[in-house]
Amino acid sequence: MATFYNQATLVYAGGSLRSNVAAGELTAALSVTKTALSDTYSPGARVTYVVGVVNGGDNDLADVTLTDDLGAYTDATGSYVPLTYVPDSLHVFENGAPLAGPAPTVVTEPTFTVEGLSVPAGGDLLLVYEADVNAFAPPAAGSAIENNVTAASGGSTAAASATVTRDAGPELGIVKAVSPETVSAGGRVTYTFEITNAGVSPADGTAAISVEDVFDPLLSDLAVSLDGAPLAVTTGYTYDAVSGAFATVPGAITVPAATVTRGADGSYTVTPGTAVLTVEGTL
């Protein structure tokens, strides 16, 4: 919005007279808001955005174009786009109801653009869509993706932005395997748990990681190790030979943070930190 001023002059024979200054306020018919449904991001994650387009004027706005830069940024090595629009994820609502009539035109290269929108007088549109965090997203702690959107109709434009920051905590995963896959009663079997951390922070004692399992069939004569180093019963793990309930002591497992490398094309490769827990026993 902007304030405008106007003053008149009365001209008469022999002189002139100025009026008082009249002030008014001009409000834009077109306005836009943008919200990310999550505050943080991580490599490969999906972010949902909600964009509101409001027509505060007395006339319908036709041929509105919405352009999203998908977080485009420039650093010392070049210009990059850290988000990728998820195909067919766009949903449009007019005054709270799903948009009737032809679907708007979506252009996804090099940015995300929606063309042919119409906003009724005194009404609004709500656009909901998703974007994947790709290999060009800054991976370091404290990094941010500022996602900017612009709506334009004729000579009217409006802009808004939403910022998500890099998740600063550990990002854990676990995969379990058994060897051998075929074993006779009384034989020895080894369960392997690979724990990964794709985050920027190590999963240390403060994360209080614990691997819990219930072995069925039961195991006896356990030998437990972490990255090849033996874990002792009670201080490293607990096991109930009657129920088969197994658990490592919280904090006994630590997983280093991920390492990050950058390629010649400016993309980042994240290599998760790992820790391997093995539990061997007799069936």
C-alpha positions in Angstrom: 0.0 0.0 0.0 1.0 3.6 -0.5 -0.1 7.1 0.6 -0.9 9.7 -2.1 -1.3 13.4 -1.7 -3.2 16.0 -3.8 -3.6 19.8 -3.7 -5.8 22.0 -5.9 -5.3 25.6 -7.0 -8.1 28.1 -7.3 -7.3 30.6 -10.0 -9.3 33.9 -10.2 -8.8 37.4 -11.6 -6.0 39.0 -9.9 -4.6 36.0 -8.0 -4.7 32.3 -7.0 -5.3 30.3 -3.9 -4.1 26.9 -2.9 -6.4 24.4 -1.2 -5.5 22.1 1.7 -3.6 18.9 1.0 -5.8 15.9 0.7 -4.2 12.5 1.6 -5.4 9.1 0.6 -4.2 5.5 0.7 -3.8 3.3 -2.3 -4.1 -0.4 -1.5 -2.9 -3.1 -3.9 -5.6 -5.3 -5.4 -3.2 -8.2 -5.6 -1.4 -9.6 -2.6 0.4 -12.9 -1.9 1.6 -15.0 1.1 3.8 -18.0 1.3 4.3 -20.6 4.0 6.4 -23.8 4.3 4.7 -26.5 6.4 8.1 -27.5 7.9 10.8 -25.2 9.4 13.7 -27.4 8.5 15.0 -29.4 5.6 17.5 -32.3 5.0 18.9 -33.8 1.8 16.2 -35.7 -0.1 13.4 -34.4 2.1 10.1 -33.1 0.7 8.8 -29.7 1.6 5.1 -28.6 1.3 4.4 -25.0 0.4 1.2 -23.1 0.7 0.7 -19.9 -1.3 -2.2 -17.6 -0.8 -3.2 -15.1 -3.6 -5.8 -12.4 -2.6 -7.7 -10.0 -4.8 -8.7 -7.1 -2.6 -10.1 -5.1 -5.5 -13.6 -4.8 -7.0 -12.8 -6.5 -10.3 -11.8 -10.0 -11.1 -8.1 -10.5 -11.8 -7.6 -12.7 -14.9 -4.4 -14.2 -16.3 -2.6 -14.2 -13.0 0.9 -15.8 -13.3 2.6 -17.3 -10.2 6.3 -17.8 -10.4 8.3 -19.7 -7.7 12.1 -19.6 -8.0 12.5 -22.9 -6.1 15.1 -21.3 -3.8 17.5 -20.3 -6.6 20.8 -18.9 -5.2 24.2 -17.9 -6.4 27.5 -18.5 -4.6 31.2 -18.2 -5.5 31.0 -21.3 -7.8 27.8 -20.5 -9.8 24.0 -20.4 -9.7 21.9 -23.3 -8.5 18.3 -24.3 -7.8 18.1 -26.5 -4.6 14.4 -27.6 -4.9 12.6 -29.7 -7.5 8.9 -29.4 -8.0 7.1 -32.7 -7.4 5.1 -33.4 -10.6 1.3 -33.3 -10.2 1.5 -32.2 -6.6 -0.3 -28.8 -7.2 -3.7 -28.4 -5.8 -5.6 -25.1 -6.2 -8.6 -23.9 -4.1 -10.8 -20.9 -4.9 -12.4 -19.3 -1.8 -11.8 -22.5 0.1 -13.2 -24.9 -2.5 -11.3 -27.0 -5.1 -10.8 -25.1 -8.3 -13.5 -25.8 -10.8 -13.0 -25.6 -14.6 -9.8 -26.1 -16.5 -6.6 -26.8 -14.6 -4.0 -24.0 -14.8 -0.9 -24.5 -16.9 2.2 -25.6 -15.0 5.8 -24.9 -16.3 8.5 -26.6 -14.3 11.7 -25.4 -16.0 13.8 -23.6 -15.0 11.5 -22.4 -12.2 8.0 -23.4 -11.2 5.4 -21.3 -12.9 1.6 -21.5 -12.8 -0.1 -19.6 -15.6 -3.7 -18.7 -16.4 -5.0 -18.3 -12.8 -8.1 -16.1 -12.1 -8.8 -14.5 -8.8 -12.4 -13.3 -8.2 -13.0 -9.8 -6.9 -12.8 -9.8 -3.1 -11.7 -13.5 -3.2 -8.6 -15.6 -2.9 -6.8 -18.6 -4.3 -4.8 -21.1 -2.2 -2.1 -23.1 -4.0 -0.6 -26.2 -2.2 2.4 -28.0 -3.8 5.5 -30.0 -2.9 9.2 -29.7 -3.7 12.0 -32.2 -3.1 15.3 -31.0 -1.7 17.9 -31.9 -4.3 21.6 -32.3 -4.5 22.2 -28.6 -4.9 20.7 -27.7 -1.5 23.4 -26.4 1.0 24.0 -29.2 3.4 25.9 -27.4 6.2 24.4 -26.6 9.6 22.9 -23.1 9.6 22.3 -23.1 5.8 18.9 -22.0 4.5 16.7 -22.2 1.4 14.8 -19.0 0.8 12.0 -19.8 -1.5 10.5 -16.7 -3.3 7.2 -16.4 -5.1 5.8 -13.7 -7.3 2.3 -13.2 -8.5 1.6 -10.9 -11.5 -1.5 -9.7 -13.3 -1.3 -6.9 -15.8 0.6 -4.1 -14.1 0.1 -5.5 -10.6 2.7 -7.7 -8.9 3.1 -9.0 -5.4 5.8 -11.1 -3.8 6.4 -13.3 -0.7 9.0 -15.7 0.6 9.4 -18.7 2.9 12.6 -19.9 4.5 13.6 -23.3 5.7 16.9 -24.1 7.5 19.1 -27.1 7.5 18.1 -29.6 10.2 20.9 -29.4 12.8 20.3 -32.8 14.4 21.3 -36.3 13.5 19.3 -38.1 10.9 19.3 -41.8 11.7 18.5 -45.0 9.8 18.9 -48.7 10.5 19.1 -51.8 8.4 19.1 -55.4 9.8 20.5 -58.5 8.3 21.0 -62.1 9.3 23.7 -64.6 8.4 23.5 -67.3 7.5 19.9 -67.1 6.3 19.5 -70.9 6.6 20.7 -72.5 9.9 20.0 -75.6 11.8 18.8 -75.8 15.4 21.9 -75.5 17.6 23.8 -73.6 15.0 25.3 -70.1 15.4 23.6 -67.1 13.8 24.7 -63.5 13.5 22.4 -60.5 13.3 23.9 -57.3 11.9 22.5 -53.8 12.5 23.9 -51.0 10.3 23.0 -47.7 11.9 23.5 -44.6 9.6 23.5 -40.9 10.3 23.0 -38.5 7.4 22.8 -35.5 9.7 25.3 -32.7 10.3 25.7 -33.6 14.0 27.0 -36.9 15.5 24.6 -39.1 17.3 26.6 -39.3 20.5 25.6 -40.0 24.2 23.2 -37.1 24.2 21.1 -38.8 21.6 20.8 -41.8 23.9 20.6 -44.3 21.0 19.4 -47.8 21.9 18.8 -50.7 19.5 16.0 -52.9 20.8 14.9 -56.3 19.4 13.2 -59.5 20.5 14.9 -62.6 19.2 12.6 -65.4 18.2 13.8 -68.1 18.2 15.8 -67.4 21.4 19.5 -67.0 21.4 22.1 -68.2 23.9 25.8 -67.6 24.4 25.6 -64.1 23.0 28.6 -62.3 21.6 27.8 -58.6 21.0 30.1 -56.0 19.4 30.0 -52.5 18.0 32.3 -51.8 15.1 34.3 -54.9 16.0 34.8 -53.9 19.7 33.0 -56.2 22.2 30.1 -54.8 24.3 29.8 -56.2 27.8 26.5 -57.4 29.2 24.9 -54.9 31.6 27.2 -52.0 30.7 26.8 -52.3 26.9 23.6 -54.3 26.5 20.9 -56.3 28.3 19.3 -59.6 27.3 16.4 -61.6 28.7 17.1 -65.2 27.8 13.4 -66.1 28.7 11.6 -63.5 26.5 14.4 -62.9 24.0 14.3 -59.1 24.6 17.5 -57.5 23.7 18.6 -53.8 24.1 21.8 -51.9 24.0 22.3 -49.5 26.9 21.2 -46.0 25.9 24.4 -44.0 24.9 26.5 -47.1 24.3 26.2 -46.6 20.5 27.5 -43.4 18.8 27.3 -42.7 15.1 29.5 -40.0 13.5 28.0 -37.2 11.5 27.8 -37.5 7.7 30.6 -36.2 5.5 29.9 -33.9 2.5 31.8 -33.5 -0.7 31.0 -31.1 -3.6 31.3 -32.0 -7.3 32.5 -30.0 -10.2 28.8 -29.3 -11.1 28.1 -27.7 -7.7 26.1 -30.6 -6.4 26.7 -32.0 -2.9 27.1 -35.7 -2.0 26.3 -36.7 1.5 28.0 -39.8 2.8 26.3 -41.0 6.1 28.3 -41.8 9.1 27.9 -45.5 10.2 28.1 -47.8 13.2 27.7 -51.5 12.9 26.2 -53.6 15.8 26.5 -57.4 15.6 24.8 -59.9 17.8 25.9 -63.5 17.5 24.2 -66.4 19.3 23.3 -70.0 19.3 19.8 -71.1 18.3 
